[in-house]
Amino acid sequence: MSASETDRSLSPDVSVSGGLPVFPRGFFFGAATASYQIEGGAGEDGRGPSIWDTYCRRPGRITGGASGDVACDHYHRWPEDIALMKDLGLDTYRFSIAWPRIQPTGTGPANTPGLDFYDRLVDALLDAGITPAATLYHWDLPQALEDTGGWRVRSTVDAFTDYTRIVAERLGDRVGRWFTLNEPFCTAFVGHAIGRHAPGTREGTPALAAAHHLLLAHGHAARILKDTTRGDVGIALNPDRLLPATHDPADLAACARAETLHNTIWLDPLLAHRYPTTETDTWGPLIQDPTWRHDGDLDIITTPLDFLGINYYRPITIAHTPHQDPDPTTRTATDIRATETWQDGVRHTAMDWPVVPSSLTDLLTDLKHRYPTLPPIVITENGSAEHGDTPGPDGRIHDTDRITYLHTHLTALTHAINNGIDIRGYYAWSLMDNFEWAHGYTKRFGLIHIDYTTQTRTPKDSYHWYHHLITHHHNTHTP
Ligand code: IFM
């Protein structure tokens, strides 16, 4: 780990100085990306197809018919990208490893050129003084595993365990921080119930089985990483701050069901060795015979975490609605008589997401109350997609809305630290504009602008602001 990360004795005395939020000594700053969103090089060096390659080819699924075939061409331009990270002053960089580069069909021997790519990346990050932080799974499942049942079946847990061993053996001496999975909520429910992400299906019980297998895969991987590598181990979840649309009992009950779907189905097994007692209320017949849960699974899932990663963007307001599908046996896992509604009176980003920084403080404070065993927190993603994010006549990108978003959310984080929550670091999403899943390239989250025609990288004003914040932080704590 970099020198700035070695002192873990965080002082609770946090304040604001010179207009910038001030963080405790030892707090680290990073930026995050994910393999399919930036790498490109889709057919190179033996990489196999992933479910996202398949999904992107289905007509009408991705805005503009886009795919991650080329994306930001990071697979070839990574030296330039690391130079930009170094100039930015990052303490740490969170990237994800593409499973289909390591095992093109999801099982079998390692594909050496794929491993070599991440080996070079990790070494170059360390040379630049940046701690590598690797996510094992950010949604690009090898297509061959989907063909045999994907996350719905237990054999995919075994495959993930083998994949973890391969990566741990090659990179385990140098990666400083591991994330097993990114946002399993999205994999299980956006992928298998809403159908807006790969594999793009609308299922009921199988989506719940996928949720369980993801947790189990996490537990097995966490054990391997803890036993065989030098890095800290965690998972990146996206727990949501859910607010009832009104105080009407129907909206309150809908919000409670959404809590199970978004939050407790993940957090209860991980942190409290239990499944939520509200599952039957939420899913009815879909959950009543969970044959995919075996004795002993919770013991594996509850493997202690060195930290919990939290991806946070916005609060979600929930209102009661009737079921979309009246037949309980065919309804999807997200058809729980609850729907997201528009939040009036606040700014919305280009994703139409409400901007409410205080809900980050509230979310973290609430988690601490609910889970006394809450491990140290790392904010693994936070940022905003904004309109008009293109170079002006002066060649610069004056993304003041993004700066305000980052500034206010980082300030909200200092409030959570002041509330006694142990928060160790922050990764901005994202280092650069990239492939925003079903939105294709139409939503830009980056600190660095990408011209997708020329692949020119242009740091936005938010990049310079973040550089200033990081420099200020390190200067504040220089002995
Ligand atoms: O781009 C995504 C990322 O892959 C996962 N978390 C949310 C981001 C913004 O939608």
Boltz pocket constraint, residues with backbone or C-beta under 6 A from the ligand:
constraints:
  - pocket:
      binder: B
      contacts: [[A, 34], [A, 37], [A, 183], [A, 311], [A, 381], [A, 429], [A, 435], [A, 436], [A, 445]]
      max_distance: 6.0
